[in-house]
Amino acid sequence: MIFTPSPMLLKLLYTRGSLHNTPEGVAFSIKNRLDTVRITRVEAVVLDGKRIGVEEIALDLGEGDVRPATTFNADAAGFTLPVGQSATFHLATEHLPEGLHTVQVQFSADPFGDLTVEVEDSIANLPAQGHKIPRSEKDDYSDEAIRARQRFAEEFSGQQFQHLKQYSFDAHDLQGNCEHFTGVAQIPVGLAGPLRVNGEHAQGDFLIPLATTEGTLVASYNRGIQLLNLCGGVKCTVIGDAMQRAPVFVFDDARGARDFGKWVEEEIDKIRPEAESTSRVAKLQYIDTYLANKFAYLRFNFSTGDAAGQNMVGRATFAACSWILENYKGAPIRHFYLESNFATDKKASQINVMRTRGKRVVAEAVIKRDILQQRMRVTPEQLAYHGQVSNVGAFISGANNNGAHSANGITAMFIATGQDVANVSESSAGVLYSEITPEGDLYISMTIPSLIVATHGGGTGLATQNEFLRLLGCVGRGTVNKFAEIVAGVVLAGELSLGSAISSSDWVSSHEQYGRNR
């Protein structure tokens, strides 16, 4: 099923700021931000009310493919424009003066039919850039293009570089992961474990790769892992799974926003197939509506398979909102934004602690009294009491985590396995709980409410990152929950280790012994 783009969303096809004069006339660009389509006919372009016919239009589809628009119209052959690809319109017409201009593009697309994009853009003479990073239009990941940027960096900085130039993979594999590729930052990776995980998806012993430059980090996690293993391992459970995009719809008043929210709730069964038409993987679970002032914030919640899914759900939500804009007949929608900052992408937030973003996973264990005292030099009572005192500190500071340092283990594993490291901002949230059991042992658990992880897509397929995922047995379909359980188990190991070190006053001495790079 293909969604129907509304006029409001069609404006987003146009690339603002692309209007400019050329030696032959005027040019501008459109970019497919909707769905893969076939442009079956280019009808005309209207500039400031002046109609420019198809005979005076040529299209540049990239990589030197420039053809008259009339060739696309012949027999309605058209051309396919994938999502993310741009097409530049070259118009044989008089140059435009500086200032604002109206641009209207009339064309047909399969399966949408006749479409019109009408926007306002401007032409301005901008000062030339001083220094410009070299790039190749033909192949920006070629050895020649990379060496040109390396020379540029050396000349610009007055420094000579050796290590950043050394890497063992084909730079072409980085397309879609890194632009202006110039070299690598080599980060040491230490192994901790093996960690015994008793999960529903991760079962067995796992060597843990930790990419870090912080002394004592690997040693500390390894110490916590040994403690968990001696007590039978760590029990891990994924209890929630949702990835969000949160658009906002603006109305004239609060009543209009309220009525719209009710309508969305009633039409969920019609909205769902529109959202899911863009992906074989993304599944719309539910939509939360939050109202404030004259704004209706919709929080779309999807499952995304083995991918983290931010881009996937963005596209799916875009499709759903296009249908909403086309079909809602209530109070007029004055503005629409695909992201309202309510999904809190790459930001810590209370709503993600409450409602889940990514995977919601719990790691828990019972630590035997004698083993805790022998290995960590603390009693269960000391750790539990220390936790109560720390809770007060976390509360009055407004922290998103009442534990010690879950971001350490999460970040180190993210870097090693090709995760989007900025997602640590959400993933670092944690709820730590402990109590003394009737037997006098320590029960301890950590809930990670917004762990954003992937075993497919993003950087997970790159050379060293994929090797570390293979080390964990987390490559292939259906492995993301396994990876989430392993990460949660590592986090709990770190909490036990650092919490014990602080409680027993070993924290400073350990850093002095292992963490100082003199």
C-alpha positions as CSV (number, residue, x, y, z in Angstrom):
1,M,0.0,0.0,0.0
2,I,1.3,3.5,-0.9
3,F,0.2,6.5,1.1
4,T,-1.3,9.6,-0.4
5,P,0.9,12.8,0.0
6,S,-1.0,15.8,1.1
7,P,-0.3,19.3,-0.4
8,M,1.3,20.3,2.9
9,L,3.8,17.4,2.7
10,L,4.4,17.8,-1.0
11,K,6.0,21.2,-0.3
12,L,8.7,19.2,1.5
13,L,9.8,17.7,-1.8
14,Y,11.3,21.0,-2.8
15,T,14.8,21.6,-1.6
16,R,14.7,25.2,-0.3
17,G,17.8,27.2,-1.1
18,S,18.4,25.3,-4.3
19,L,17.0,28.0,-6.6
20,H,19.9,29.6,-8.6
21,N,20.9,31.0,-11.9
22,T,23.0,29.0,-14.3
23,P,24.7,29.9,-17.6
24,E,21.8,28.4,-19.5
25,G,19.0,29.8,-17.3
26,V,17.6,28.8,-13.9
27,A,17.8,25.6,-11.8
28,F,16.4,24.1,-8.6
29,S,16.2,20.7,-7.0
30,I,13.5,18.4,-5.6
31,K,14.3,15.4,-3.3
32,N,12.1,12.4,-2.9
33,R,11.3,12.3,0.9
34,L,8.0,10.3,0.5
35,D,8.3,6.9,-1.1
36,T,9.9,5.3,-4.1
37,V,7.9,6.4,-7.1
38,R,8.0,6.6,-10.9
39,I,7.7,10.1,-12.4
40,T,5.6,9.4,-15.4
41,R,5.3,12.9,-16.8
42,V,6.8,16.4,-16.3
43,E,4.0,18.9,-17.2
44,A,5.5,22.4,-16.6
45,V,7.3,24.7,-14.2
46,V,5.8,28.1,-13.3
47,L,8.2,30.7,-12.1
48,D,6.6,33.9,-10.7
49,G,3.5,33.2,-12.8
50,K,5.5,32.5,-16.0
51,R,4.8,29.1,-17.5
52,I,7.9,27.2,-18.7
53,G,6.9,24.3,-20.9
54,V,8.4,20.8,-21.0
55,E,10.5,21.6,-24.1
56,E,12.5,24.0,-22.0
57,I,13.1,21.7,-19.1
58,A,16.0,19.2,-18.6
59,L,16.5,16.9,-15.6
60,D,19.8,16.0,-13.9
61,L,19.4,12.7,-12.0
62,G,23.0,12.7,-10.9
63,E,26.2,10.9,-12.0
64,G,26.1,12.8,-15.3
65,D,22.6,11.6,-16.3
66,V,21.1,14.8,-17.8
67,R,18.1,14.4,-20.2
68,P,15.4,16.6,-21.7
69,A,12.1,16.2,-19.9
70,T,10.4,15.4,-23.1
71,T,12.3,12.0,-23.2
72,F,10.6,11.0,-19.9
73,N,7.2,11.9,-21.2
74,A,7.5,9.8,-24.3
75,D,5.1,6.8,-24.0
76,A,4.8,7.7,-20.3
77,A,8.1,5.8,-19.7
78,G,9.1,8.2,-17.0
79,F,11.9,7.5,-14.5
80,T,12.2,6.0,-11.0
81,L,13.1,8.3,-8.2
82,P,14.1,6.3,-5.1
83,V,13.6,7.7,-1.6
84,G,16.5,10.1,-0.8
85,Q,17.5,10.8,-4.4
86,S,17.4,14.3,-5.8
87,A,16.5,15.6,-9.3
88,T,17.7,19.0,-10.5
89,F,15.4,20.9,-12.9
90,H,17.3,23.0,-15.5
91,L,15.1,25.6,-17.1
92,A,16.0,27.4,-20.3
93,T,14.7,30.8,-19.3
94,E,15.8,34.3,-18.3
95,H,17.9,34.7,-15.1
96,L,16.0,35.6,-12.0
97,P,17.0,38.7,-10.0
98,E,17.9,38.5,-6.3
99,G,15.0,38.2,-3.9
100,L,12.0,36.0,-3.3
101,H,10.3,33.9,-6.1
102,T,7.4,31.5,-6.4
103,V,8.1,28.1,-7.9
104,Q,5.4,25.7,-9.0
105,V,6.3,22.2,-10.4
106,Q,3.5,20.3,-12.2
107,F,4.1,16.6,-12.8
108,S,2.6,13.1,-12.6
109,A,3.8,10.1,-10.5
110,D,2.8,6.5,-10.3
111,P,0.9,5.6,-8.2
112,F,-0.1,9.1,-6.9
113,G,-1.3,10.7,-10.2
114,D,-1.1,14.4,-10.9
115,L,0.8,16.4,-8.3
116,T,1.8,20.0,-7.8
117,V,4.5,21.4,-5.6
118,E,4.3,25.1,-4.9
119,V,6.8,26.9,-2.8
120,E,8.6,30.2,-2.3
121,D,12.4,30.3,-2.6
122,S,15.0,33.0,-3.0
123,I,18.1,33.9,-4.9
124,A,21.0,35.5,-3.1
125,N,24.6,36.2,-3.8
126,L,26.5,34.4,-1.0
127,P,30.2,35.1,-0.2
128,A,32.6,32.4,-1.4
129,Q,33.8,30.0,1.2
130,G,37.5,30.3,2.2
131,H,38.6,26.8,3.0
132,K,36.7,23.9,1.5
133,I,37.1,20.3,2.4
134,P,38.0,18.4,-0.8
135,R,35.4,15.9,-2.2
136,S,34.9,14.0,-5.4
137,E,31.6,14.0,-7.2
138,K,32.5,10.9,-9.0
139,D,33.7,8.7,-6.1
140,D,34.2,10.4,-2.7
141,Y,35.4,7.1,-1.1
142,S,38.2,6.5,-3.6
143,D,41.9,6.4,-2.4
144,E,42.5,9.6,-4.3
145,A,39.6,11.5,-2.7
146,I,40.7,10.3,0.8
147,R,44.3,11.3,0.3
148,A,43.2,14.7,-0.9
149,R,41.4,15.3,2.4
150,Q,44.4,13.9,4.4
151,R,46.7,16.4,2.6
152,F,44.2,19.2,3.2
153,A,44.0,18.4,7.0
154,E,47.8,18.3,7.2
155,E,48.2,21.6,5.3
156,F,45.4,23.3,7.2
157,S,46.8,22.3,10.6
158,G,50.5,22.4,9.9
159,Q,50.8,18.8,11.3
160,Q,51.8,15.5,9.9
161,F,49.6,12.5,10.5
162,Q,50.5,8.8,10.6
163,H,48.0,6.7,12.6
164,L,44.7,8.2,11.4
165,K,45.6,7.1,7.9
166,Q,45.9,3.4,8.8
167,Y,42.8,1.2,8.4
168,S,42.1,-2.3,7.1
169,F,38.7,-2.0,5.3
170,D,37.4,-0.8,2.0
171,A,36.4,2.8,2.5
172,H,33.5,2.2,0.0
173,D,31.8,0.2,2.8
174,L,31.3,3.5,4.7
175,Q,28.8,4.9,2.3
176,G,25.8,5.7,4.4
177,N,27.8,5.8,7.6
178,C,30.4,8.6,7.2
179,E,30.8,11.5,4.8
180,H,34.1,13.2,4.0
181,F,35.9,10.1,5.2
182,T,39.5,11.0,6.0
183,G,40.8,8.4,8.5
184,V,40.0,6.5,11.7
185,A,40.1,7.0,15.4
186,Q,41.5,3.8,16.9
187,I,40.0,3.1,20.2
188,P,41.4,0.4,22.5
189,V,39.1,-2.6,23.1
190,G,39.5,-4.7,26.1
191,L,37.7,-8.0,26.9
192,A,35.8,-8.7,30.1
193,G,34.1,-11.9,31.1
194,P,32.9,-14.3,30.0
195,L,29.6,-13.2,31.5
196,R,27.0,-15.8,32.2
197,V,23.6,-14.5,31.1
198,N,20.4,-16.3,32.0
199,G,18.1,-14.6,29.6
200,E,15.2,-15.5,27.4
201,H,17.2,-14.6,24.3
202,A,20.8,-14.6,25.6
203,Q,21.7,-17.9,27.3
204,G,25.2,-18.9,28.1
205,D,28.7,-17.3,28.5
206,F,29.7,-14.2,26.5
207,L,33.0,-12.4,26.1
208,I,32.3,-8.7,26.4
209,P,34.1,-6.2,24.2
210,L,34.6,-2.8,25.8
211,A,36.0,0.1,23.7
212,T,37.4,2.7,26.1
213,T,40.3,5.0,26.9
214,E,39.3,5.1,30.6
215,G,41.7,3.2,32.9
216,T,40.0,0.7,35.3
217,L,36.8,0.5,33.3
218,V,37.5,-3.0,31.8
219,A,39.0,-4.2,35.1
220,S,36.0,-2.9,37.1
221,Y,33.4,-4.6,34.8
222,N,35.4,-7.8,34.8
223,R,35.3,-7.8,38.6
224,G,31.6,-7.4,38.6
225,I,31.2,-10.1,36.0
226,Q,33.2,-12.5,38.1
227,L,31.0,-11.8,41.1
228,L,27.8,-12.4,39.1
229,N,29.2,-15.7,37.7
230,L,30.1,-16.9,41.1
231,C,26.4,-16.4,42.1
232,G,25.0,-18.2,39.0
233,G,25.0,-15.4,36.5
234,V,22.6,-12.6,35.7
235,K,19.0,-13.0,34.8
236,C,17.9,-10.6,32.0
237,T,14.4,-9.9,30.6
238,V,13.3,-7.6,27.8
239,I,9.9,-6.3,29.1
240,G,9.2,-3.6,26.5
241,D,10.0,-2.6,22.9
242,A,9.0,0.6,21.2
243,M,10.6,3.3,18.9
244,Q,9.0,6.6,18.5
245,R,8.5,9.6,16.2
246,A,6.4,12.4,17.7
247,P,4.9,14.9,15.2
248,V,2.9,17.9,16.4
249,F,-0.2,19.4,14.8
250,V,-1.1,23.1,15.4
251,F,-4.7,24.4,15.6
252,D,-6.4,27.7,16.2
253,D,-7.4,26.7,19.7
254,A,-7.2,24.0,22.4
255,R,-10.7,22.6,21.4
256,G,-9.5,21.9,17.9
257,A,-6.5,20.1,19.2
258,R,-8.7,18.0,21.6
259,D,-11.1,17.0,18.9
260,F,-8.3,16.0,16.6
261,G,-6.8,13.8,19.3
262,K,-10.1,12.0,19.7
263,W,-10.4,11.5,15.9
264,V,-6.9,10.0,15.8
265,E,-7.8,7.5,18.5
266,E,-10.9,6.5,16.6
267,E,-9.1,6.1,13.2
268,I,-6.1,4.1,14.4
269,D,-7.1,1.1,12.3
270,K,-7.0,3.2,9.2
271,I,-3.8,5.0,10.2
272,R,-1.9,1.8,10.9
273,P,-1.7,0.4,7.4
274,E,-0.7,3.8,6.0
275,A,2.3,3.8,8.4
276,E,3.2,0.2,7.8
277,S,3.1,0.7,4.0
278,T,6.6,2.1,4.0
279,S,8.4,-0.9,5.6
280,R,8.2,-4.6,5.9
281,V,9.6,-4.4,9.4
282,A,8.1,-1.4,11.2
283,K,4.8,-2.2,12.9
284,L,2.7,0.5,14.5
285,Q,1.7,-0.6,18.0
286,Y,-0.2,2.4,19.3
287,I,-0.3,6.2,19.3
288,D,-0.2,8.3,22.4
289,T,-1.8,11.8,22.3
290,Y,-0.6,14.6,24.5
291,L,-2.3,18.0,24.4
292,A,-1.0,21.4,25.5
293,N,-2.2,24.9,24.6
294,K,-3.4,24.5,21.0
295,F,-1.0,21.7,20.1
296,A,-1.7,18.0,19.6
297,Y,1.5,15.9,20.1
298,L,1.2,12.4,18.7
299,R,3.7,9.9,19.9
300,F,3.8,7.0,17.4
301,N,5.2,3.8,18.9
302,F,6.6,1.1,16.5
303,S,8.4,-2.2,16.8
304,T,11.4,-2.2,14.4
305,G,12.9,-5.6,14.3
306,D,16.7,-5.8,14.7
307,A,17.2,-2.2,13.7
308,A,17.3,0.7,16.1
309,G,14.7,2.2,13.7
310,Q,14.8,6.0,14.1
311,N,14.9,6.5,10.4
312,M,12.5,3.7,9.7
313,V,9.8,5.1,12.0
314,G,10.4,8.6,10.7
315,R,9.4,7.5,7.3
316,A,6.5,5.5,8.5
317,T,5.2,8.3,10.6
318,F,5.6,10.7,7.7
319,A,3.3,8.4,5.7
320,A,0.7,8.2,8.4
321,C,0.7,11.9,8.9
322,S,0.3,12.5,5.2
323,W,-2.9,10.4,5.3
324,I,-4.1,12.3,8.4
325,L,-3.6,15.6,6.8
326,E,-5.5,14.5,3.8
327,N,-8.4,12.9,5.6
328,Y,-9.0,15.0,8.7
329,K,-12.1,17.2,8.1
330,G,-12.3,18.8,11.5
331,A,-10.8,22.1,12.6
332,P,-8.1,23.3,10.2
333,I,-4.6,22.2,10.9
334,R,-2.5,25.4,10.7
335,H,1.0,23.8,10.9
336,F,2.5,20.4,11.0
337,Y,6.0,19.3,12.0
338,L,7.2,15.7,11.7
339,E,9.2,15.9,14.9
340,S,8.1,18.0,17.8
341,N,11.0,17.2,20.2
342,F,8.6,15.0,22.1
343,A,10.2,11.8,21.0
344,T,13.3,13.2,22.7
345,D,15.6,11.7,20.2
346,K,19.2,11.7,21.5
347,K,18.1,13.3,24.7
348,A,17.4,12.0,28.2
349,S,13.8,12.5,29.3
350,Q,11.3,11.4,31.9
351,I,8.8,10.2,29.3
352,N,11.3,7.6,28.0
353,V,11.9,6.4,31.6
354,M,8.1,5.9,32.0
355,R,7.0,4.8,28.5
356,T,10.0,3.0,27.0
357,R,12.2,4.0,24.0
358,G,14.1,1.2,22.3
359,K,14.2,-1.8,24.6
360,R,13.1,-1.9,28.2
361,V,15.2,-4.5,29.9
362,V,15.8,-5.7,33.4
363,A,18.9,-7.4,34.8
364,E,18.8,-8.9,38.2
365,A,20.7,-11.2,40.5
366,V,21.0,-12.5,44.0
367,I,24.5,-12.0,45.4
368,K,25.5,-14.4,48.2
369,R,26.5,-12.8,51.4
370,D,29.8,-14.7,51.8
371,I,30.9,-14.2,48.2
372,L,30.1,-10.5,48.3
373,Q,32.2,-10.1,51.5
374,Q,35.1,-12.2,50.2
375,R,35.2,-10.6,46.7
376,M,34.1,-7.0,47.3
377,R,34.9,-6.5,51.0
378,V,31.3,-5.2,51.7
379,T,28.2,-6.7,53.3
380,P,24.8,-6.8,51.7
381,E,23.6,-4.3,54.3
382,Q,26.4,-1.8,53.4
383,L,25.5,-1.9,49.7
384,A,21.8,-1.6,50.3
385,Y,22.2,1.3,52.7
386,H,24.7,3.0,50.4
387,G,22.0,2.7,47.7
388,Q,19.4,4.4,49.9
389,V,21.8,7.3,50.5
390,S,22.6,7.5,46.8
391,N,18.9,7.6,45.9
392,V,18.6,10.9,47.8
393,G,21.6,12.3,45.9
394,A,20.1,11.3,42.5
395,F,16.7,12.7,43.4
396,I,17.9,16.1,44.5
397,S,20.3,16.4,41.5
398,G,17.6,15.6,39.0
399,A,19.6,12.7,37.5
400,N,18.0,10.2,35.1
401,N,19.7,7.3,36.9
402,N,20.0,6.4,40.6
403,G,22.8,4.0,39.9
404,A,26.5,4.6,39.6
405,H,27.7,4.6,36.0
406,S,25.6,2.6,33.5
407,A,26.8,5.0,30.7
408,N,30.3,3.6,31.0
409,G,29.5,0.0,30.0
410,I,26.8,1.0,27.5
411,T,29.1,3.5,25.7
412,A,32.0,1.1,25.6
413,M,29.8,-1.7,24.1
414,F,28.2,0.8,21.7
415,I,31.5,1.9,20.3
416,A,32.8,-1.6,19.9
417,T,29.6,-2.9,18.2
418,G,28.7,0.0,15.9
419,Q,25.8,1.4,17.7
420,D,24.8,5.0,17.4
421,V,26.8,6.3,20.3
422,A,24.6,9.4,20.8
423,N,21.8,7.1,21.9
424,V,23.7,6.8,25.1
425,S,21.9,10.0,26.2
426,E,18.6,8.0,26.4
427,S,20.1,4.5,27.0
428,S,22.0,5.7,30.2
429,A,18.8,6.1,32.1
430,G,18.4,3.5,34.8
431,V,16.5,2.4,37.9
432,L,18.6,0.5,40.4
433,Y,17.0,-1.4,43.2
434,S,18.3,-3.6,46.0
435,E,17.1,-5.3,49.1
436,I,18.2,-7.9,51.7
437,T,16.7,-11.3,51.1
438,P,15.3,-13.4,54.1
439,E,18.5,-15.4,53.8
440,G,20.7,-12.3,54.3
441,D,21.9,-12.1,50.7
442,L,21.6,-9.1,48.4
443,Y,19.0,-9.0,45.7
444,I,19.9,-6.3,43.1
445,S,18.3,-5.3,39.8
446,M,18.7,-2.6,37.2
447,T,16.0,-1.5,34.8
448,I,17.1,0.2,31.6
449,P,14.0,1.8,30.3
450,S,15.3,3.2,27.0
451,L,18.1,1.0,25.7
452,I,18.4,1.8,21.9
453,V,20.4,-1.0,20.3
454,A,20.6,-2.7,16.9
455,T,22.1,-5.8,15.3
456,H,21.2,-4.7,11.8
457,G,21.7,-1.4,10.0
458,G,23.7,1.7,11.0
459,G,27.3,0.9,11.9
460,T,26.7,-2.7,12.9
461,G,27.8,-4.0,9.5
462,L,31.1,-2.3,9.4
463,A,34.4,-4.2,9.6
464,T,35.5,-4.3,13.2
465,Q,32.0,-3.5,14.6
466,N,30.5,-6.6,13.0
467,E,33.4,-8.8,14.2
468,F,32.6,-7.8,17.8
469,L,28.9,-8.5,17.3
470,R,30.0,-11.9,15.9
471,L,32.0,-12.4,19.1
472,L,28.8,-12.0,21.0
473,G,26.8,-14.2,18.6
474,C,24.5,-11.2,17.8
475,V,24.6,-11.2,14.0
476,G,21.6,-12.3,12.0
477,R,17.9,-12.0,12.2
478,G,16.2,-12.0,15.6
479,T,19.3,-11.2,17.7
480,V,18.6,-7.7,18.9
481,N,16.9,-8.8,22.1
482,K,19.8,-11.1,22.8
483,F,22.2,-8.2,22.5
484,A,19.9,-6.0,24.8
485,E,20.0,-8.7,27.5
486,I,23.8,-9.0,27.3
487,V,24.2,-5.2,27.6
488,A,21.9,-5.1,30.6
489,G,23.9,-7.8,32.3
490,V,27.1,-5.9,31.8
491,V,25.5,-2.8,33.2
492,L,24.5,-4.6,36.4
493,A,28.1,-6.0,36.7
494,G,29.4,-2.5,36.6
495,E,26.9,-1.3,39.2
496,L,28.0,-4.0,41.6
497,S,31.7,-3.4,41.0
498,L,31.7,0.4,41.4
499,G,29.1,0.4,44.2
500,S,31.2,-2.0,46.2
501,A,34.4,0.0,45.5
502,I,32.8,3.2,46.8
503,S,31.2,1.5,49.8
504,S,34.5,-0.2,50.8
505,S,36.6,3.0,50.0
506,D,38.5,1.1,47.3
507,W,37.4,3.5,44.6
508,V,40.3,6.0,44.8
509,S,43.0,3.5,45.5
510,S,41.9,1.4,42.5
511,H,42.1,4.4,40.1
512,E,45.5,5.2,41.5
513,Q,46.7,1.7,40.9
514,Y,45.1,1.0,37.5
515,G,43.7,4.2,36.0
516,R,46.5,6.8,36.1
517,N,48.4,7.3,32.9
518,R,51.6,8.9,34.2
